[in-house]
Amino acid sequence: MQNPLLDFSGLPRFTDFVWSGDIGVASPGHATWIEYDLKPGHYLLACWSSEEGAPPAVFFGMAHGFTVQ
């Protein structure tokens, strides 16, 4: 039996994604802000930062998908 957590058949291909930029790294106790004028569609926010030798934070759940109507 296939693990349902490994069934990616309903997801878009990685090549379907468009990189739109980043805001860099914020120091402890500080924040960053960025605004986009997004067209209707499906979007994903993901954190790709990591400590040396560790996987990116997105692998630990630092990702959020949303839809703009």
C-alpha positions as a LaTeX table, in Angstrom:
\begin{tabular}{lrrr}
\hline
Residue & $x$ (\AA) & $y$ (\AA) & $z$ (\AA) \\
\hline
Met1 & 0.00 & 0.00 & 0.00 \\
Gln2 & 1.34 & 3.44 & $-0.93$ \\
Asn3 & 1.80 & 6.00 & 1.84 \\
Pro4 & $-0.88$ & 8.72 & 1.25 \\
Leu5 & 1.60 & 11.34 & 2.52 \\
Leu6 & 3.77 & 10.56 & $-0.50$ \\
Asp7 & 0.99 & 10.99 & $-3.07$ \\
Phe8 & 1.85 & 14.21 & $-4.89$ \\
Ser9 & $-0.26$ & 13.50 & $-7.98$ \\
Gly10 & $-2.68$ & 16.39 & $-7.29$ \\
Leu11 & 0.02 & 19.01 & $-6.76$ \\
Pro12 & 1.49 & 21.34 & $-9.38$ \\
Arg13 & 4.95 & 20.49 & $-10.71$ \\
Phe14 & 7.88 & 22.43 & $-9.26$ \\
Thr15 & 8.47 & 23.94 & $-12.71$ \\
Asp16 & 4.97 & 25.47 & $-12.55$ \\
Phe17 & 6.05 & 27.78 & $-9.72$ \\
Val18 & 7.34 & 31.29 & $-10.32$ \\
Trp19 & 9.90 & 32.74 & $-7.91$ \\
Ser20 & 8.85 & 36.26 & $-6.92$ \\
Gly21 & 11.55 & 37.31 & $-4.47$ \\
Asp22 & 12.32 & 37.40 & $-0.80$ \\
Ile23 & 12.71 & 39.75 & 2.13 \\
Gly24 & 16.00 & 38.46 & 3.49 \\
Val25 & 16.75 & 37.67 & 7.11 \\
Ala26 & 15.52 & 39.60 & 10.16 \\
Ser27 & 17.59 & 39.88 & 13.32 \\
Pro28 & 16.05 & 38.66 & 16.60 \\
Gly29 & 13.54 & 41.18 & 17.91 \\
His30 & 13.08 & 42.80 & 14.50 \\
Ala31 & 10.61 & 42.32 & 11.66 \\
Thr32 & 10.54 & 42.76 & 7.91 \\
Trp33 & 7.65 & 43.71 & 5.67 \\
Ile34 & 7.01 & 43.37 & 1.97 \\
Glu35 & 3.92 & 44.10 & $-0.12$ \\
Tyr36 & 2.89 & 42.54 & $-3.41$ \\
Asp37 & 0.06 & 43.37 & $-5.75$ \\
Leu38 & $-0.95$ & 39.78 & $-6.44$ \\
Lys39 & $-3.16$ & 38.74 & $-9.32$ \\
Pro40 & $-5.85$ & 36.13 & $-8.68$ \\
Gly41 & $-4.34$ & 32.69 & $-8.32$ \\
His42 & $-2.80$ & 30.18 & $-5.93$ \\
Tyr43 & 0.32 & 31.17 & $-3.98$ \\
Leu44 & 2.80 & 29.62 & $-1.57$ \\
Leu45 & 4.90 & 31.37 & 1.06 \\
Ala46 & 7.89 & 29.28 & 2.11 \\
Cys47 & 10.95 & 29.78 & 4.28 \\
Trp48 & 14.07 & 28.41 & 2.62 \\
Ser49 & 16.55 & 29.53 & 5.29 \\
Ser50 & 18.49 & 26.93 & 7.23 \\
Glu51 & 21.36 & 26.51 & 9.60 \\
Glu52 & 24.54 & 24.99 & 8.26 \\
Gly53 & 24.03 & 21.31 & 7.50 \\
Ala54 & 20.31 & 21.40 & 8.24 \\
Pro55 & 17.39 & 21.14 & 5.81 \\
Pro56 & 15.52 & 24.36 & 4.94 \\
Ala57 & 12.81 & 25.46 & 7.38 \\
Val58 & 10.12 & 24.69 & 4.79 \\
Phe59 & 10.72 & 20.99 & 5.53 \\
Phe60 & 9.63 & 21.63 & 9.12 \\
Gly61 & 6.35 & 23.29 & 8.19 \\
Met62 & 7.34 & 26.90 & 7.54 \\
Ala63 & 5.12 & 27.17 & 4.47 \\
His64 & 1.63 & 28.50 & 3.85 \\
Gly65 & $-0.51$ & 28.25 & 0.74 \\
Phe66 & $-3.28$ & 30.74 & $-0.03$ \\
Thr67 & $-5.57$ & 31.84 & $-2.84$ \\
Val68 & $-6.19$ & 35.38 & $-4.08$ \\
Gln69 & $-9.70$ & 35.74 & $-5.52$ \\
\hline
\end{tabular}
